[in-house]
Amino acid sequence: MRNMVKMSIVAASLIATTAMAADKGIDITTTGQAVVYYQTLANNGAGAPDLFDQATGRANVGIQLNLDADLKNGFTFGSTINYLGTLGLEKNIVSGTMQNTNGGIAENNIADDIYLSQLYIAKKIANTTVKLGRQELPQSLSPFAYSEGWSVFKNTFDAALVVNTDIPDTTLVGAYVSKGNFNAAANADMSSYGDLSTTAGAVNSTAYMVTAQNKSIPVATLTGTYYSLSDVAGVVDADVLWGDVAIASKDLPLGLNFGIQGGSIMPDSGLKDTDALGLKAGMKIDALSLTAAYTTVNDGAVGIRNTGGIKTPLYTQMILNQTSLYLDNDTYMLKVAYSFGEAGTLIAQGAITDDKSVADRDLTDLELVYKVKAGGVDFLAAYVNQSWDAPAGAADGQDLVRVVARYNF
């Protein structure tokens, strides 16, 4: 019965959109992507499986279809339907999935592999757009409740979003956000909606957000955000203030660019505020790009993290180091990228973290990433090595390999 209901919802989206097009002459824009995703992650503790053992591997094959329609009179409609499967790779290559729906690799039929991730309607009035329904949210305007792109498909939210551009060079955003199908970990169930979370455990958090972004200074983009979060840390409400200044211009020599970010999560009931600061500087000389960054977070009560996922808005966020960034740490990062033109881009990045939230350990994170587009397909291959202080006999490091092929149409 559950599968029939779910398939009915998906079918209803397609039928309704097609019917509107047929009856009113409305054009439908169809886009999407096809993805093959493989990852393996293993630590080097005693008795741990090898990096490429079946037990350490996860994989997905995914297809995403976006349907967008102009409904006239300033109204637009959008929906996204996703298929997440494995092609049977769990039989002999992997043991799990990066994302799943209704049971993961134990799914019984194709209905268990399909879910609806976006379904919204929007209305534009002069310079104001109102968007209601299941939707993606961008990190640039919603740094603590955003859609992460590191896994197979992005997570989404139930949200009411208002965007206004009446003030010159300024974008104002207001939102009510809840129910995220967030990528909390590998094997995340993308068809199951949960509450926003700023801690490792499940909480009942929702968010009211106001963001202002201004570009009136020729070389700078200034962004400020306020959140009112409910039930963070499981028991209390909290206010969040966050700001970001990005300085970049083609007129600056050597492609210089700079950034400063920072803010505070301020929980009720006398819990300690969590404060963070980040600094970034970069340069670009022909095909070579260099970036250096530093971030610091104090030992507050609530982690600096995306309430709809696992990543942070910090400059030092890389592929795998987020859990060491949430609280009580100082992190230094260096990134080097070189473009070979059509032959792709090679990225080497590393971070050193003084992570005082976990027995005052030092974490070293080294990452090598290669990106290339060939035959219309975007390929990514990444290797990550992490090492940290640990007692004798305990795991003191881990390795990750990730390979992704993504075709956008």
Secondary structure as UniProt FT lines:
FT   HELIX           2..24
FT   STRAND          28..43
FT   TURN            46..47
FT   TURN            51..52
FT   HELIX           54..56
FT   STRAND          57..72
FT   TURN            73..74
FT   STRAND          75..85
FT   TURN            87..88
FT   HELIX           89..91
FT   TURN            92..93
FT   STRAND          99..100
FT   HELIX           104..106
FT   HELIX           110..113
FT   STRAND          114..125
FT   TURN            126..127
FT   STRAND          128..135
FT   TURN            139..141
FT   TURN            143..144
FT   STRAND          157..164
FT   TURN            168..169
FT   STRAND          170..180
FT   TURN            186..187
FT   STRAND          188..189
FT   TURN            190..191
FT   STRAND          207..214
FT   TURN            218..219
FT   STRAND          220..232
FT   TURN            233..235
FT   STRAND          236..248
FT   TURN            250..251
FT   HELIX           253..255
FT   STRAND          257..267
FT   TURN            269..270
FT   STRAND          274..285
FT   TURN            286..287
FT   STRAND          288..297
FT   TURN            307..308
FT   TURN            315..316
FT   HELIX           322..324
FT   STRAND          329..339
FT   HELIX           341..343
FT   STRAND          345..355
FT   TURN            356..357
FT   TURN            359..360
FT   STRAND          361..374
FT   TURN            375..376
FT   STRAND          377..388
FT   TURN            392..393
FT   STRAND          397..408
//
